[in-house]
């Protein structure tokens, strides 16, 4: 798979400093484009300010689509420090780290 575009979403979570939620209107628009065959949604991304580039307990509880890749960036002092990608387990009970590389 090759990522050709990343689309930013406003974080619409009730507690945006502790949780993330993708704008549902944006998500619906992107799903409509994907259904037309013009693109495919591969996953989503978010950051862990002053945390690790690893899924948190909150992330694990938020798995509802096991076929989407999760990209998590660790941000320290406002700068990206690390980045990692994960594939949720089919039963949505956890994640496996997967390799990413530049082409």
N, C-alpha and C positions, 0 to 999 in steps of 0.2 A: 504494500500500500504506500502511496505517496500522498503526503499532505500538500495540497496546493493552495489552501486558504484557511485562515483562522479568523473566526468572527467573534468579536468581543460582545459580551452581554453585560448589561447593568446587573449588579448583584441585587436582587429583589428580596433577599432573605430578611426576616424580621430583625435579626442580629447580624448585620453584614460583617462585623469585625470578628465574629465567631463561626459563621455559617455562610454557605453560598447557595444561591438559587438562581437558575437561569430564567430570564424573562420569558414567560410562557408564550407571549405573542411572537417574539423572535423565534422561539423554538418551532412554533407552528409554521411560520413562514419558511424556515429552513427545511422542515419536513416536507412541505409542499414542493419546494424546489427539488428535493431528493426524489420524491415520487415521480416527477416529470422525467427523471433520468439524467438531468443536467449535472447532478453532483451526488455525492454520498456522504452521509454523516458518519465519521469514523470514531468520534469521541468528544470529550470535553476537557477543559482545563481549568485549574484554579490554583491559587497560591496559599501557602501556609506562612503568614508573616511571623517571623521569629520562631519558626518551627521547622521540622524536617520535611524533605521531599519524599514522604512516606504516607500511605493512607492512615488517617486517624480513625478512632472509634466512630466518630460522626460520619466519616466517609463510608465506612463499612455499613453503617445503618442506612445510608442513603443510596445503596445500590438498588436500582430497579430495572436496569437494562444491562444484562450480563454480556451483551455483544458490543458495548461501547468502551473504547480505550479511555483511561483516565490519565491525564498528564498533570503532575503536581510539581509546582515550583516552590522551593524554599527561598524565602526572602529574609535577608538579615540587614538591619539598618537601612531599609528602603532599597536595597540592591539584590538582584537575583543571585543566589549563592549556589544553587544546585537544582537539577531538574531530573525527574524520573517518570517513567510510564508504567502503567499497570493494566492488566486485564482482569476483570472480575471473574470469579468462579461461576460456573453455570448455575449453581444453587444459590448464588448471591451471598455466600457466607464469608467471602474474603477475596484476596487479590493475589495474583502472581505478577512479579515484576517482569517486564518485557524489554527487550533491547530496542533502542532507537538509534538511527545513524543518519548522517547527512549523505545525500547522493551526489 
